[in-house]
Amino acid sequence: MSDYIPAATVILLRDEPEFQVLMIERHADMGFAGGALVFPGGRLEKSDANPEWADHCVGLENAPREQWAGRIGAIREAFEESGILLARKVGDDNFVDDDFARGLNDQRKAVEDNDQLFLDMVKREGITLAADALHLFARWRPPKEATHKRFDTWFFAAATPPGQSAREDGNEATDAIWTSPDAAMDAVKTGDRKMIFPTKRNVELLGVSASADDVVQFANDREIRAVEPFIVDKDGKKFVTIPDDLGYPVTEEPIETAFRL
């Protein structure tokens, strides 16, 4: 899959005051999905595959090897873009709290500029990444006809650590919102928000669940197959389509709205 760019994203969930998902609005000037609502995430970096992570991460040993860098990258990107840190202090079963995560804000900015500093920060702060909190929810690759960069993306679902709050970075992410899946889709339909095809389909898939626990159970129970949309022509109109046996409530959309923002 050399023509794809490896990437990972985290679907961060909470149940207070209702079942909600964290979405961030990408800066309008970003080359990919500028101005769109997305889940925190991004391309994987070479440092995400550093073998040293095996000593500073819990849960990698129980995940397929091909997901290791994706899990590290997903946690890193969530920290960079939202400030939420899926990590525990060494020897502690509890996630780090909001005060601890906020205290890393200066280092967060440094990690955004140099991803290799993430491992250094983890070592210095005496924490371990919680890869065991990530549950594979989906994997997507865009169609060859797509005009944007073609990412091979792991989608992981995770309950947000208790008490941690989201803080957009003001750089790649200009807004961070907690929203129900239905409200997010309503905002797209009214034109108040924008999403690309894969994000819309996964937000709709979240909507079949009623809580964060439901999403985790749903993800763990379903067969995860890579979703590779294709283009079909119906009565002279082109549609982006995905197979109808993957569980997604909506499986097609006119090509002119699927990836255009």
C-alpha positions in Angstrom: 0.0 0.0 0.0 2.9 2.4 -0.8 0.5 4.9 -2.4 -1.2 5.5 0.9 -0.1 7.6 3.8 -0.5 5.8 7.2 -2.6 7.7 9.7 -4.6 7.3 12.9 -7.4 9.0 14.7 -9.2 8.8 18.0 -12.9 8.9 18.6 -13.0 10.3 22.1 -16.3 9.6 23.9 -18.0 10.7 27.1 -21.4 10.2 28.7 -21.9 13.5 30.6 -24.1 15.4 30.2 -25.1 12.9 27.5 -23.5 10.5 25.1 -21.1 12.7 23.1 -18.0 12.6 20.9 -15.2 15.1 20.7 -14.7 16.7 17.3 -12.3 19.4 16.3 -12.5 21.9 13.5 -9.4 21.9 11.3 -7.8 25.2 10.5 -9.3 26.5 7.2 -5.8 26.8 5.7 -5.0 23.1 6.2 -4.2 21.3 3.0 -6.5 18.3 3.9 -10.0 18.8 5.1 -9.5 22.5 5.9 -12.4 23.9 7.9 -14.0 20.5 8.4 -15.0 18.7 11.6 -12.8 15.7 12.2 -11.8 13.4 15.0 -8.4 14.2 16.5 -5.7 12.5 14.5 -3.2 12.8 11.7 -0.5 11.1 9.7 1.8 8.7 11.5 5.4 9.8 12.0 8.6 7.7 12.1 8.9 8.2 15.8 5.5 6.5 16.4 7.2 3.2 15.3 10.2 3.6 17.7 10.7 0.2 19.4 11.3 2.0 22.7 7.5 2.6 23.0 7.1 -1.1 24.1 8.6 -0.1 27.4 6.4 3.0 27.9 3.0 1.9 26.7 0.4 -0.6 28.2 -1.6 -2.7 25.8 0.6 -2.9 22.7 1.4 -6.5 23.4 -2.3 -7.4 23.0 -2.7 -5.6 19.7 -1.7 -6.7 16.2 1.8 -5.5 15.4 0.6 -3.6 12.4 -1.5 -1.4 14.8 1.4 -0.5 17.2 2.5 2.7 15.5 -1.1 3.6 14.8 -2.0 3.4 18.5 1.0 5.5 19.5 0.3 8.1 16.8 -3.4 8.2 17.7 -2.6 9.0 21.3 0.0 11.6 20.3 -2.3 13.3 17.9 -5.1 13.5 20.4 -2.7 15.1 22.9 -1.4 17.6 20.3 -4.8 18.6 18.9 -7.1 18.3 21.9 -4.9 18.3 25.0 -6.4 15.0 26.2 -3.8 12.5 27.3 -4.5 8.8 27.3 -1.9 7.9 29.9 -1.3 6.8 33.4 1.4 7.6 35.9 3.8 4.6 36.2 2.5 2.2 38.8 -1.0 3.8 38.9 -4.1 2.3 37.5 -5.8 5.6 37.1 -5.5 8.0 34.1 -3.7 11.2 34.6 -6.1 14.0 35.7 -6.9 17.3 34.0 -4.4 19.3 36.1 -1.6 17.0 35.1 -2.6 17.2 31.4 -2.9 21.0 31.5 0.6 21.2 33.1 2.1 19.7 30.0 0.7 22.4 27.7 4.1 23.9 26.9 5.5 20.5 26.1 2.4 19.8 24.0 3.3 22.7 21.8 6.9 21.5 21.5 5.7 18.0 20.5 3.5 19.6 17.8 6.6 21.1 16.3 8.8 18.0 16.8 6.9 14.6 17.2 10.1 12.9 18.4 9.8 14.9 21.7 6.7 12.9 22.7 8.7 9.9 23.8 11.1 12.2 25.7 8.2 13.8 27.5 6.6 10.5 28.4 9.9 9.3 29.9 10.6 12.5 31.8 7.1 12.7 33.3 7.0 9.1 34.4 3.9 8.1 32.5 2.8 5.2 30.3 0.6 5.5 27.3 -2.7 3.7 27.6 -2.9 1.8 24.3 -5.2 -0.6 26.1 -7.8 2.1 26.2 -8.0 2.2 22.4 -10.6 -0.1 20.6 -10.3 -0.5 16.9 -13.5 1.0 15.4 -12.8 1.2 11.7 -10.1 1.4 9.0 -10.6 3.5 5.9 -8.8 4.1 2.7 -10.1 6.6 0.1 -11.0 5.7 -3.5 -8.3 6.2 -6.2 -10.5 8.9 -7.7 -10.3 11.1 -4.6 -8.4 14.3 -5.3 -7.1 14.8 -1.7 -4.2 13.0 -0.1 -4.9 9.3 0.3 -4.6 8.3 3.9 -4.8 4.7 5.2 -6.4 5.5 8.6 -7.0 3.5 11.7 -10.0 4.8 13.7 -9.8 3.9 17.4 -12.6 4.6 20.0 -11.8 5.4 23.6 -13.6 6.7 26.6 -12.2 10.1 27.7 -10.2 9.9 30.9 -12.5 11.1 33.8 -12.3 14.9 34.3 -10.0 15.7 31.4 -11.2 18.6 29.3 -10.5 19.4 25.6 -8.4 22.4 24.6 -7.9 23.0 20.9 -4.3 23.9 20.0 -5.3 27.0 17.9 -3.0 25.8 15.2 -4.2 22.8 13.4 -7.4 22.7 15.4 -9.4 26.0 15.8 -12.3 24.6 17.7 -13.0 21.6 19.9 -16.6 20.6 20.5 -18.5 17.9 22.3 -21.5 16.8 20.4 -23.9 14.0 20.0 -23.6 12.1 16.7 -27.1 13.3 15.7 -26.3 16.9 16.5 -23.1 16.8 14.5 -24.9 15.4 11.4 -27.7 18.0 11.8 -25.0 20.7 11.8 -23.7 19.4 8.5 -27.2 19.2 6.9 -27.8 22.8 7.8 -24.5 23.9 6.5 -23.2 25.1 9.9 -20.4 22.5 9.9 -18.6 20.6 7.3 -17.3 17.0 7.1 -15.8 14.7 4.5 -17.3 11.3 3.6 -15.4 9.0 6.0 -16.1 11.3 9.0 -19.8 11.5 8.2 -20.1 7.7 7.8 -18.3 7.0 11.1 -20.3 9.7 13.0 -23.5 8.0 11.7 -22.1 4.6 12.9 -21.5 6.1 16.4 -25.2 7.0 16.4 -26.3 3.3 16.6 -24.9 3.3 20.1 -26.3 5.1 23.2 -23.2 5.4 25.4 -19.4 5.2 25.4 -19.6 1.7 26.7 -22.0 0.7 23.9 -19.5 2.0 21.3 -16.6 0.0 22.9 -18.7 -3.1 23.0 -19.9 -2.6 19.5 -16.3 -2.1 18.2 -15.1 -5.2 20.0 -17.9 -7.3 18.7 -17.9 -6.3 15.0 -15.7 -7.6 12.3 -13.4 -4.8 11.2 -12.6 -4.7 7.5 -10.8 -2.0 5.7 -13.4 0.3 4.0 -12.4 1.3 0.5 -15.1 3.4 -1.2 -15.6 3.2 -4.9 -17.3 5.4 -7.5 -20.5 4.3 -9.2 -22.6 6.0 -11.9 -26.3 6.1 -11.4 -28.4 7.8 -14.1 -25.4 9.9 -15.1 -24.6 11.0 -11.6 -21.5 9.8 -9.7 -21.7 8.5 -6.2 -19.1 7.6 -3.6 -20.2 4.2 -2.3 -19.1 1.6 0.3 -20.2 -2.0 0.7 -23.6 -2.4 2.4 -22.5 -5.2 4.7 -20.2 -3.2 6.9 -22.9 -1.9 9.3 -22.9 1.7 8.2 -26.4 3.3 8.2 -25.6 5.4 5.0 -23.5 3.8 2.3 -23.4 6.4 -0.5 -23.3 10.1 -1.3 -23.0 12.2 -4.4 -19.3 12.7 -5.3 -19.7 16.4 -5.4 -20.5 16.6 -1.7 -18.5 13.6 -0.4 -15.1 15.3 -0.3 -15.7 18.9 -1.3 -15.8 21.5 1.5 
